[in-house]
Amino acid sequence: MGMEAFLALLNDAWFFLSHIAGRSSFPKPLKPVEEKTLIEAMLAGDEAAATRLIEHNLRLVAHIAKKFAQSGVDADDLVSIGSIGLIKAVHTFRPEAGKLTTYASRCIENEILMHLRARKKNRLTVSLNEPIGADKDGNEISLIDLMGTEADLVPHETELRLESAKARHLIAHVLDERERRVVVLRYGL
């Protein structure tokens, strides 16, 4: 069933792209009799029937995706995500569940909601390179510009190295052997 779903998704993507390229609208919904016939054929293993059910319910996906227009996600992305829900719905639908459109609506909404929840979790992550303002010259300032870096530590480390070298020189020339050994063992110089 996994490969069939992938092929259906691929076919759906092709159909969607052809819609964007030239057609002015999605295919009209199927008549109840046609839908019932296609569902029976799909349940018997006819993948073309499943594909046709998906194609003729894309209008439903677009309608449901419009409900989430204010979510900050591109409308095309919402339709694509909803199409995945439609594909899952068509492949898992059983006539005992009621009407396909009712079942598919829930699957489409759930798929979009899952995407929005996952996106919300990742939204809390802030990029260090994201602009947070501008300086007096109008250049963008990012969070990483305001944070200390190893480059800021270089002068401090250089100063410490120079002082350590100076201390070792004094120890070597001022202290006798026993005092020098005590200082080196005590302070690790």
C-alpha positions in Angstrom: 0.0 0.0 0.0 3.0 2.3 0.6 4.1 2.3 -3.0 0.5 2.8 -4.2 0.2 5.8 -1.9 3.4 7.2 -3.2 2.3 6.8 -6.8 -1.0 8.4 -5.9 0.8 11.3 -4.4 3.0 11.6 -7.4 0.0 11.6 -9.7 -1.7 14.1 -7.4 1.3 16.4 -7.6 1.3 16.2 -11.4 -2.4 16.9 -11.4 -1.9 19.9 -9.1 0.9 21.3 -11.2 -1.1 20.9 -14.4 -3.9 22.8 -12.6 -1.6 25.7 -11.8 -0.1 25.7 -15.3 -3.3 26.2 -17.2 -6.6 24.9 -15.9 -8.8 27.4 -14.2 -10.4 25.2 -11.6 -10.4 21.8 -10.0 -12.5 19.0 -11.5 -16.1 19.0 -10.4 -17.1 16.7 -7.5 -18.4 13.3 -8.5 -22.0 12.4 -8.6 -23.0 10.1 -5.7 -23.5 7.2 -8.1 -20.1 7.7 -9.7 -18.4 8.1 -6.3 -20.0 4.8 -5.1 -18.8 3.0 -8.2 -15.3 4.3 -7.9 -15.2 3.4 -4.2 -16.2 -0.1 -4.9 -13.6 -0.3 -7.7 -10.9 1.1 -5.4 -11.8 -1.4 -2.6 -11.4 -4.1 -5.3 -7.8 -2.9 -5.9 -8.3 -0.5 -8.8 -5.6 2.2 -8.3 -7.0 4.3 -11.2 -10.3 4.5 -9.3 -8.5 5.8 -6.2 -6.6 8.3 -8.3 -9.9 9.6 -9.8 -11.4 9.9 -6.4 -8.4 12.0 -5.3 -8.6 14.2 -8.3 -12.3 14.9 -8.0 -12.0 15.8 -4.3 -9.1 18.3 -4.6 -11.7 21.1 -4.6 -12.5 19.9 -1.0 -8.9 20.2 -0.1 -8.7 23.8 -1.4 -11.9 24.6 0.5 -10.5 23.3 3.8 -7.1 24.8 3.2 -8.8 28.3 2.9 -9.9 27.9 6.6 -6.2 27.9 7.6 -5.2 30.9 5.4 -4.4 33.1 8.4 -2.0 30.5 9.8 1.0 32.1 8.1 1.6 29.1 5.8 1.5 29.6 2.1 -1.8 28.6 0.5 -0.1 26.2 -2.0 1.6 24.5 0.9 -1.7 24.1 2.7 -3.2 22.5 -0.4 -0.3 20.2 -0.7 -0.4 19.1 2.9 -4.2 18.7 2.6 -3.7 16.6 -0.5 -1.6 14.2 1.6 -4.5 13.9 4.0 -6.9 13.3 1.1 -4.7 10.5 -0.3 -4.6 8.9 3.2 -8.4 9.3 3.4 -9.1 7.7 0.1 -6.8 4.8 0.8 -8.2 4.1 4.3 -11.9 4.8 3.6 -14.5 2.2 4.2 -18.1 2.7 3.2 -19.3 1.8 6.7 -17.7 5.1 7.9 -20.3 7.2 6.0 -19.7 9.6 3.1 -16.2 9.9 1.7 -16.3 13.7 1.8 -17.1 13.7 5.5 -14.3 11.2 6.2 -11.9 13.0 3.9 -12.6 16.4 5.5 -11.5 15.2 8.9 -8.4 13.5 7.4 -7.5 16.7 5.5 -8.0 18.9 8.5 -6.0 16.6 10.8 -3.1 16.5 8.3 -3.0 20.4 8.1 -3.3 20.7 11.9 -0.5 18.2 12.4 1.7 20.3 10.1 0.8 23.5 11.9 1.6 21.9 15.3 4.9 20.7 14.1 5.7 24.1 12.6 4.7 25.8 15.9 7.2 23.6 17.8 10.0 24.6 15.5 8.9 28.3 15.4 10.2 28.8 19.0 13.7 28.2 17.6 15.3 31.6 16.9 18.1 31.8 14.3 21.2 33.7 15.5 21.4 35.2 12.0 17.8 36.5 12.0 17.7 40.3 11.9 16.6 42.0 15.1 17.1 45.6 14.2 19.3 48.1 12.4 22.3 50.2 13.5 22.6 54.0 13.1 23.9 53.5 9.5 20.9 51.4 8.6 22.8 48.1 8.5 20.9 45.1 9.8 21.9 43.8 13.2 21.5 40.1 14.1 21.7 38.4 17.4 25.0 36.9 16.6 26.4 40.4 16.1 25.6 41.2 19.7 27.0 38.1 21.2 30.6 37.7 22.2 32.7 35.5 20.0 36.1 33.9 20.3 37.5 36.9 18.4 36.6 39.0 21.5 38.6 36.6 23.7 41.9 36.9 21.6 43.2 40.1 23.2 42.5 38.7 26.7 44.2 35.4 26.0 47.2 37.2 24.4 47.5 39.3 27.6 47.4 36.2 29.8 50.1 34.5 27.7 52.4 37.5 27.9 51.9 37.7 31.7 52.6 34.0 32.0 55.7 34.2 30.0 56.9 37.2 32.1 56.2 35.3 35.3 58.1 32.2 34.0 61.0 34.4 33.1 61.1 36.0 36.6 60.8 32.6 38.3 63.7 31.3 36.2 66.0 34.2 37.0 65.0 35.4 40.5 64.1 32.3 42.5 66.6 29.6 43.6 66.0 26.0 42.5 63.9 24.9 45.5 61.7 28.0 45.4 61.2 27.7 41.7 60.2 24.0 42.1 57.6 24.9 44.8 56.1 27.7 42.7 55.9 25.5 39.5 54.4 22.6 41.4 51.9 24.9 43.3 50.7 27.1 40.4 51.5 24.9 37.4 53.6 27.5 35.6 
